[in-house]
Amino acid sequence: MSTSPAFAREAIAQIVREAIFSILPNLPPEKVLSNRSLTDLGADSVDRIEILLSIMSKIGIDEPISNFNNMPTIDALVDYLQRGVSSGLSR
């Protein structure tokens, strides 16, 4: 298991935003608020999986996609990812 680099919460939030815009390129930036869910932003189930896989690849963690089923907001997703990186859930 390799160690993932330390990521500040702000860096993880930026990676999440970049992944969202990569998968949903027509989404206006002002719509991506931390209190919204990926579903609120128009992401369907395939989009959500692609976003999560992109994020996990960039920050170096390996989590079952099912662990992300109950993320009510982008902020909750960022918090979960930060805890994952901090606790060493890296590949």
N, CA, C and O atoms as CSV, one atom per row, in Angstrom:
chain,resi,resn,atom,element,x,y,z
A,1,MET,N,N,0.853,-1.179,0.000
A,1,MET,CA,C,0.000,0.000,0.000
A,1,MET,C,C,0.892,1.234,0.000
A,1,MET,O,O,1.742,1.407,0.874
A,2,SER,N,N,0.684,2.079,-0.990
A,2,SER,CA,C,1.465,3.303,-1.031
A,2,SER,C,C,0.778,4.376,-0.205
A,2,SER,O,O,-0.420,4.305,0.067
A,3,THR,N,N,1.541,5.344,0.179
A,3,THR,CA,C,1.000,6.423,0.996
A,3,THR,C,C,0.539,7.553,0.083
A,3,THR,O,O,1.269,7.970,-0.817
A,4,SER,N,N,-0.657,8.040,0.315
A,4,SER,CA,C,-1.137,9.170,-0.470
A,4,SER,C,C,-0.538,10.449,0.088
A,4,SER,O,O,-0.252,10.541,1.282
A,5,PRO,N,N,-0.349,11.436,-0.782
A,5,PRO,CA,C,0.179,12.703,-0.275
A,5,PRO,C,C,-0.865,13.378,0.602
A,5,PRO,O,O,-2.067,13.152,0.462
A,6,ALA,N,N,-0.378,14.201,1.497
A,6,ALA,CA,C,-1.304,14.937,2.358
A,6,ALA,C,C,-2.013,15.995,1.523
A,6,ALA,O,O,-1.384,16.721,0.753
A,7,PHE,N,N,-3.292,16.070,1.681
A,7,PHE,CA,C,-4.080,17.065,0.967
A,7,PHE,C,C,-4.824,17.905,1.989
A,7,PHE,O,O,-5.498,17.380,2.876
A,8,ALA,N,N,-4.694,19.196,1.854
A,8,ALA,CA,C,-5.468,20.095,2.685
A,8,ALA,C,C,-6.922,20.025,2.225
A,8,ALA,O,O,-7.209,19.680,1.079
A,9,ARG,N,N,-7.812,20.351,3.118
A,9,ARG,CA,C,-9.235,20.318,2.790
A,9,ARG,C,C,-9.539,21.174,1.564
A,9,ARG,O,O,-10.339,20.780,0.716
A,10,GLU,N,N,-8.912,22.327,1.468
A,10,GLU,CA,C,-9.137,23.211,0.326
A,10,GLU,C,C,-8.688,22.555,-0.970
A,10,GLU,O,O,-9.325,22.728,-2.009
A,11,ALA,N,N,-7.593,21.804,-0.915
A,11,ALA,CA,C,-7.102,21.111,-2.115
A,11,ALA,C,C,-8.078,20.024,-2.536
A,11,ALA,O,O,-8.328,19.841,-3.728
A,12,ILE,N,N,-8.626,19.306,-1.575
A,12,ILE,CA,C,-9.611,18.277,-1.894
A,12,ILE,C,C,-10.865,18.925,-2.475
A,12,ILE,O,O,-11.428,18.418,-3.445
A,13,ALA,N,N,-11.300,20.020,-1.903
A,13,ALA,CA,C,-12.473,20.721,-2.431
A,13,ALA,C,C,-12.230,21.153,-3.875
A,13,ALA,O,O,-13.138,21.068,-4.702
A,14,GLN,N,N,-11.036,21.607,-4.186
A,14,GLN,CA,C,-10.710,22.025,-5.549
A,14,GLN,C,C,-10.703,20.817,-6.491
A,14,GLN,O,O,-11.181,20.921,-7.620
A,15,ILE,N,N,-10.174,19.682,-6.051
A,15,ILE,CA,C,-10.173,18.465,-6.858
A,15,ILE,C,C,-11.612,18.020,-7.132
A,15,ILE,O,O,-11.932,17.595,-8.242
A,16,VAL,N,N,-12.464,18.118,-6.136
A,16,VAL,CA,C,-13.875,17.758,-6.304
A,16,VAL,C,C,-14.518,18.672,-7.349
A,16,VAL,O,O,-15.219,18.197,-8.242
A,17,ARG,N,N,-14.285,19.955,-7.238
A,17,ARG,CA,C,-14.853,20.908,-8.203
A,17,ARG,C,C,-14.350,20.613,-9.617
A,17,ARG,O,O,-15.134,20.621,-10.567
A,18,GLU,N,N,-13.064,20.356,-9.760
A,18,GLU,CA,C,-12.496,20.063,-11.071
A,18,GLU,C,C,-13.123,18.809,-11.666
A,18,GLU,O,O,-13.423,18.770,-12.859
A,19,ALA,N,N,-13.321,17.789,-10.847
A,19,ALA,CA,C,-13.943,16.551,-11.331
A,19,ALA,C,C,-15.385,16.809,-11.761
A,19,ALA,O,O,-15.832,16.291,-12.785
A,20,ILE,N,N,-16.105,17.600,-10.988
A,20,ILE,CA,C,-17.486,17.932,-11.339
A,20,ILE,C,C,-17.529,18.642,-12.683
A,20,ILE,O,O,-18.331,18.286,-13.546
A,21,PHE,N,N,-16.673,19.643,-12.870
A,21,PHE,CA,C,-16.678,20.403,-14.124
A,21,PHE,C,C,-16.190,19.564,-15.302
A,21,PHE,O,O,-16.594,19.797,-16.441
A,22,SER,N,N,-15.329,18.597,-15.033
A,22,SER,CA,C,-14.855,17.707,-16.086
A,22,SER,C,C,-15.989,16.821,-16.606
A,22,SER,O,O,-16.103,16.593,-17.811
A,23,ILE,N,N,-16.820,16.326,-15.699
A,23,ILE,CA,C,-17.914,15.427,-16.070
A,23,ILE,C,C,-19.174,16.202,-16.470
A,23,ILE,O,O,-19.953,15.742,-17.304
A,24,LEU,N,N,-19.362,17.362,-15.877
A,24,LEU,CA,C,-20.534,18.204,-16.181
A,24,LEU,C,C,-20.054,19.550,-16.720
A,24,LEU,O,O,-20.203,20.570,-16.048
A,25,PRO,N,N,-19.478,19.564,-17.927
A,25,PRO,CA,C,-18.819,20.785,-18.424
A,25,PRO,C,C,-19.741,21.977,-18.658
A,25,PRO,O,O,-19.265,23.111,-18.710
A,26,ASN,N,N,-21.021,21.758,-18.798
A,26,ASN,CA,C,-21.947,22.870,-19.042
A,26,ASN,C,C,-22.533,23.455,-17.766
A,26,ASN,O,O,-23.382,24.346,-17.815
A,27,LEU,N,N,-22.082,22.957,-16.640
A,27,LEU,CA,C,-22.592,23.427,-15.354
A,27,LEU,C,C,-21.993,24.793,-15.017
A,27,LEU,O,O,-20.771,24.938,-15.004
A,28,PRO,N,N,-22.826,25.791,-14.745
A,28,PRO,CA,C,-22.291,27.104,-14.367
A,28,PRO,C,C,-21.585,27.015,-13.005
A,28,PRO,O,O,-22.115,26.409,-12.073
A,29,PRO,N,N,-20.409,27.607,-12.888
A,29,PRO,CA,C,-19.651,27.542,-11.630
A,29,PRO,C,C,-20.433,28.013,-10.410
A,29,PRO,O,O,-20.248,27.479,-9.316
A,30,GLU,N,N,-21.297,28.996,-10.580
A,30,GLU,CA,C,-22.043,29.504,-9.431
A,30,GLU,C,C,-23.062,28.498,-8.892
A,30,GLU,O,O,-23.590,28.693,-7.797
A,31,LYS,N,N,-23.343,27.444,-9.626
A,31,LYS,CA,C,-24.267,26.397,-9.171
A,31,LYS,C,C,-23.589,25.398,-8.235
A,31,LYS,O,O,-24.267,24.697,-7.482
A,32,VAL,N,N,-22.254,25.327,-8.276
A,32,VAL,CA,C,-21.526,24.336,-7.478
A,32,VAL,C,C,-21.254,24.920,-6.093
A,32,VAL,O,O,-20.199,25.493,-5.823
A,33,LEU,N,N,-22.242,24.750,-5.242
A,33,LEU,CA,C,-22.158,25.230,-3.868
A,33,LEU,C,C,-21.948,24.043,-2.946
A,33,LEU,O,O,-22.411,22.939,-3.232
A,34,SER,N,N,-21.254,24.265,-1.847
A,34,SER,CA,C,-20.901,23.167,-0.941
A,34,SER,C,C,-22.113,22.511,-0.294
A,34,SER,O,O,-22.018,21.382,0.187
A,35,ASN,N,N,-23.256,23.204,-0.274
A,35,ASN,CA,C,-24.443,22.629,0.361
A,35,ASN,C,C,-25.356,21.909,-0.629
A,35,ASN,O,O,-26.488,21.570,-0.286
A,36,ARG,N,N,-24.881,21.672,-1.849
A,36,ARG,CA,C,-25.661,20.973,-2.866
A,36,ARG,C,C,-25.101,19.570,-3.067
A,36,ARG,O,O,-23.922,19.315,-2.824
A,37,SER,N,N,-25.956,18.680,-3.508
A,37,SER,CA,C,-25.507,17.312,-3.808
A,37,SER,C,C,-25.165,17.215,-5.291
A,37,SER,O,O,-25.516,18.089,-6.083
A,38,LEU,N,N,-24.475,16.138,-5.648
A,38,LEU,CA,C,-24.171,15.915,-7.057
A,38,LEU,C,C,-25.462,15.743,-7.853
A,38,LEU,O,O,-25.549,16.181,-9.001
A,39,THR,N,N,-26.455,15.114,-7.253
A,39,THR,CA,C,-27.749,14.947,-7.916
A,39,THR,C,C,-28.402,16.305,-8.159
A,39,THR,O,O,-28.973,16.538,-9.224
A,40,ASP,N,N,-28.318,17.206,-7.173
A,40,ASP,CA,C,-28.856,18.560,-7.329
A,40,ASP,C,C,-28.231,19.270,-8.530
A,40,ASP,O,O,-28.867,20.102,-9.178
A,41,LEU,N,N,-26.977,18.927,-8.812
A,41,LEU,CA,C,-26.258,19.573,-9.907
A,41,LEU,C,C,-26.571,18.953,-11.262
A,41,LEU,O,O,-26.081,19.414,-12.293
A,42,GLY,N,N,-27.390,17.906,-11.255
A,42,GLY,CA,C,-27.782,17.268,-12.503
A,42,GLY,C,C,-26.989,16.029,-12.857
A,42,GLY,O,O,-27.133,15.494,-13.956
A,43,ALA,N,N,-26.153,15.563,-11.941
A,43,ALA,CA,C,-25.361,14.363,-12.203
A,43,ALA,C,C,-26.229,13.121,-12.054
A,43,ALA,O,O,-26.863,12.922,-11.018
A,44,ASP,N,N,-26.256,12.288,-13.089
A,44,ASP,CA,C,-26.976,11.021,-12.979
A,44,ASP,C,C,-26.044,9.990,-12.334
A,44,ASP,O,O,-24.925,10.331,-11.950
A,45,SER,N,N,-26.483,8.757,-12.213
A,45,SER,CA,C,-25.696,7.751,-11.494
A,45,SER,C,C,-24.351,7.496,-12.167
A,45,SER,O,O,-23.349,7.315,-11.474
A,46,VAL,N,N,-24.303,7.476,-13.479
A,46,VAL,CA,C,-23.036,7.268,-14.186
A,46,VAL,C,C,-22.114,8.465,-13.974
A,46,VAL,O,O,-20.921,8.293,-13.727
A,47,ASP,N,N,-22.656,9.665,-14.069
A,47,ASP,CA,C,-21.861,10.874,-13.816
A,47,ASP,C,C,-21.258,10.840,-12.417
A,47,ASP,O,O,-20.078,11.140,-12.237
A,48,ARG,N,N,-22.066,10.476,-11.434
A,48,ARG,CA,C,-21.586,10.455,-10.052
A,48,ARG,C,C,-20.444,9.457,-9.889
A,48,ARG,O,O,-19.463,9.747,-9.205
A,49,ILE,N,N,-20.560,8.306,-10.502
A,49,ILE,CA,C,-19.480,7.306,-10.418
A,49,ILE,C,C,-18.224,7.841,-11.092
A,49,ILE,O,O,-17.129,7.699,-10.547
A,50,GLU,N,N,-18.356,8.447,-12.254
A,50,GLU,CA,C,-17.195,9.010,-12.949
A,50,GLU,C,C,-16.532,10.106,-12.125
A,50,GLU,O,O,-15.306,10.181,-12.055
A,51,ILE,N,N,-17.341,10.951,-11.504
A,51,ILE,CA,C,-16.794,12.015,-10.651
A,51,ILE,C,C,-16.021,11.406,-9.489
A,51,ILE,O,O,-14.898,11.820,-9.202
A,52,LEU,N,N,-16.615,10.431,-8.825
A,52,LEU,CA,C,-15.955,9.813,-7.669
A,52,LEU,C,C,-14.681,9.082,-8.065
A,52,LEU,O,O,-13.677,9.182,-7.358
A,53,LEU,N,N,-14.692,8.358,-9.162
A,53,LEU,CA,C,-13.489,7.649,-9.605
A,53,LEU,C,C,-12.367,8.632,-9.946
A,53,LEU,O,O,-11.200,8.385,-9.642
A,54,SER,N,N,-12.730,9.736,-10.573
A,54,SER,CA,C,-11.740,10.755,-10.898
A,54,SER,C,C,-11.114,11.343,-9.628
A,54,SER,O,O,-9.897,11.502,-9.535
A,55,ILE,N,N,-11.960,11.658,-8.668
A,55,ILE,CA,C,-11.480,12.232,-7.407
A,55,ILE,C,C,-10.566,11.244,-6.689
A,55,ILE,O,O,-9.468,11.604,-6.266
A,56,MET,N,N,-11.018,10.006,-6.553
A,56,MET,CA,C,-10.218,9.014,-5.827
A,56,MET,C,C,-8.881,8.777,-6.496
A,56,MET,O,O,-7.870,8.595,-5.818
A,57,SER,N,N,-8.863,8.778,-7.822
A,57,SER,CA,C,-7.608,8.604,-8.552
A,57,SER,C,C,-6.640,9.753,-8.260
A,57,SER,O,O,-5.447,9.537,-8.048
A,58,LYS,N,N,-7.169,10.968,-8.253
A,58,LYS,CA,C,-6.318,12.141,-8.041
A,58,LYS,C,C,-5.770,12.245,-6.627
A,58,LYS,O,O,-4.649,12.716,-6.433
A,59,ILE,N,N,-6.545,11.812,-5.636
A,59,ILE,CA,C,-6.046,11.949,-4.261
A,59,ILE,C,C,-5.456,10.653,-3.716
A,59,ILE,O,O,-4.918,10.623,-2.609
A,60,GLY,N,N,-5.561,9.584,-4.500
A,60,GLY,CA,C,-4.881,8.345,-4.136
A,60,GLY,C,C,-5.555,7.524,-3.061
A,60,GLY,O,O,-4.878,6.897,-2.246
A,61,ILE,N,N,-6.882,7.516,-3.044
A,61,ILE,CA,C,-7.562,6.622,-2.119
A,61,ILE,C,C,-8.376,5.615,-2.919
A,61,ILE,O,O,-8.754,5.861,-4.065
A,62,ASP,N,N,-8.633,4.486,-2.293
A,62,ASP,CA,C,-9.381,3.424,-2.933
A,62,ASP,C,C,-10.513,3.027,-2.007
A,62,ASP,O,O,-10.297,2.340,-1.009
A,63,GLU,N,N,-11.704,3.453,-2.334
A,63,GLU,CA,C,-12.882,3.209,-1.508
A,63,GLU,C,C,-13.955,2.566,-2.374
A,63,GLU,O,O,-14.050,2.889,-3.558
A,64,PRO,N,N,-14.755,1.681,-1.832
A,64,PRO,CA,C,-15.898,1.187,-2.599
A,64,PRO,C,C,-16.861,2.346,-2.904
A,64,PRO,O,O,-17.142,3.178,-2.041
A,65,ILE,N,N,-17.345,2.380,-4.115
A,65,ILE,CA,C,-18.274,3.444,-4.513
A,65,ILE,C,C,-19.486,3.484,-3.587
A,65,ILE,O,O,-20.046,4.551,-3.336
A,66,SER,N,N,-19.885,2.330,-3.086
A,66,SER,CA,C,-21.062,2.283,-2.211
A,66,SER,C,C,-20.875,3.105,-0.938
A,66,SER,O,O,-21.862,3.501,-0.319
A,67,ASN,N,N,-19.637,3.370,-0.535
A,67,ASN,CA,C,-19.391,4.199,0.650
A,67,ASN,C,C,-19.828,5.647,0.445
A,67,ASN,O,O,-19.959,6.406,1.405
A,68,PHE,N,N,-20.049,6.019,-0.801
A,68,PHE,CA,C,-20.406,7.403,-1.109
A,68,PHE,C,C,-21.904,7.592,-1.340
A,68,PHE,O,O,-22.344,8.694,-1.666
A,69,ASN,N,N,-22.682,6.539,-1.175
A,69,ASN,CA,C,-24.118,6.603,-1.465
A,69,ASN,C,C,-24.876,7.630,-0.639
A,69,ASN,O,O,-25.861,8.193,-1.116
A,70,ASN,N,N,-24.450,7.878,0.560
A,70,ASN,CA,C,-25.212,8.756,1.457
A,70,ASN,C,C,-24.557,10.118,1.675
A,70,ASN,O,O,-24.685,10.709,2.747
A,71,MET,N,N,-23.860,10.608,0.662
A,71,MET,CA,C,-23.240,11.925,0.780
A,71,MET,C,C,-24.291,12.975,0.415
A,71,MET,O,O,-24.607,13.155,-0.761
A,72,PRO,N,N,-24.826,13.658,1.408
A,72,PRO,CA,C,-25.928,14.588,1.136
A,72,PRO,C,C,-25.496,15.873,0.428
A,72,PRO,O,O,-26.305,16.519,-0.239
A,73,THR,N,N,-24.219,16.243,0.572
A,73,THR,CA,C,-23.750,17.502,-0.020
A,73,THR,C,C,-22.311,17.352,-0.486
A,73,THR,O,O,-21.621,16.398,-0.126
A,74,ILE,N,N,-21.874,18.301,-1.286
A,74,ILE,CA,C,-20.478,18.343,-1.713
A,74,ILE,C,C,-19.584,18.515,-0.493
A,74,ILE,O,O,-18.512,17.915,-0.415
A,75,ASP,N,N,-20.021,19.331,0.456
A,75,ASP,CA,C,-19.246,19.546,1.678
A,75,ASP,C,C,-19.065,18.236,2.450
A,75,ASP,O,O,-17.977,17.965,2.957
A,76,ALA,N,N,-20.109,17.432,2.541
A,76,ALA,CA,C,-20.002,16.129,3.220
A,76,ALA,C,C,-19.042,15.217,2.470
A,76,ALA,O,O,-18.289,14.468,3.093
A,77,LEU,N,N,-19.058,15.270,1.148
A,77,LEU,CA,C,-18.135,14.481,0.338
A,77,LEU,C,C,-16.693,14.899,0.606
A,77,LEU,O,O,-15.824,14.048,0.796
A,78,VAL,N,N,-16.442,16.188,0.622
A,78,VAL,CA,C,-15.089,16.699,0.892
A,78,VAL,C,C,-14.635,16.271,2.284
A,78,VAL,O,O,-13.495,15.839,2.452
A,79,ASP,N,N,-15.503,16.382,3.277
A,79,ASP,CA,C,-15.153,15.960,4.637
A,79,ASP,C,C,-14.818,14.476,4.679
A,79,ASP,O,O,-13.833,14.079,5.302
A,80,TYR,N,N,-15.626,13.660,4.024
A,80,TYR,CA,C,-15.393,12.209,3.996
A,80,TYR,C,C,-14.050,11.904,3.333
A,80,TYR,O,O,-13.278,11.086,3.833
A,81,LEU,N,N,-13.777,12.557,2.218
A,81,LEU,CA,C,-12.515,12.337,1.524
A,81,LEU,C,C,-11.334,12.785,2.374
A,81,LEU,O,O,-10.298,12.120,2.393
A,82,GLN,N,N,-11.477,13.898,3.072
A,82,GLN,CA,C,-10.398,14.388,3.939
A,82,GLN,C,C,-10.109,13.379,5.039
A,82,GLN,O,O,-8.947,13.107,5.344
A,83,ARG,N,N,-11.154,12.825,5.636
A,83,ARG,CA,C,-10.952,11.801,6.674
A,83,ARG,C,C,-10.281,10.566,6.088
A,83,ARG,O,O,-9.435,9.948,6.734
A,84,GLY,N,N,-10.660,10.206,4.863
A,84,GLY,CA,C,-10.064,9.038,4.204
A,84,GLY,C,C,-8.596,9.214,3.954
A,84,GLY,O,O,-7.808,8.301,4.201
A,85,VAL,N,N,-8.207,10.386,3.463
A,85,VAL,CA,C,-6.807,10.671,3.220
A,85,VAL,C,C,-6.045,10.686,4.549
A,85,VAL,O,O,-4.949,10.135,4.649
A,86,SER,N,N,-6.626,11.314,5.552
A,86,SER,CA,C,-5.973,11.426,6.857
A,86,SER,C,C,-5.802,10.090,7.541
A,86,SER,O,O,-4.826,9.870,8.258
A,87,SER,N,N,-6.770,9.179,7.318
A,87,SER,CA,C,-6.701,7.892,8.014
A,87,SER,C,C,-5.921,6.840,7.239
A,87,SER,O,O,-5.787,5.703,7.692
A,88,GLY,N,N,-5.407,7.216,6.069
A,88,GLY,CA,C,-4.555,6.306,5.330
A,88,GLY,C,C,-5.297,5.278,4.492
A,88,GLY,O,O,-4.833,4.145,4.371
A,89,LEU,N,N,-6.424,5.634,3.915
A,89,LEU,CA,C,-7.157,4.713,3.054
A,89,LEU,C,C,-6.587,4.713,1.648
A,89,LEU,O,O,-7.301,4.458,0.678
A,90,SER,N,N,-5.307,4.997,1.546
A,90,SER,CA,C,-4.686,5.084,0.238
A,90,SER,C,C,-4.413,3.699,-0.338
A,90,SER,O,O,-4.452,2.683,0.356
A,91,ARG,N,N,-4.139,3.705,-1.618
A,91,ARG,CA,C,-3.835,2.451,-2.299
A,91,ARG,C,C,-2.453,1.998,-1.978
A,91,ARG,O,O,-2.017,0.954,-2.464
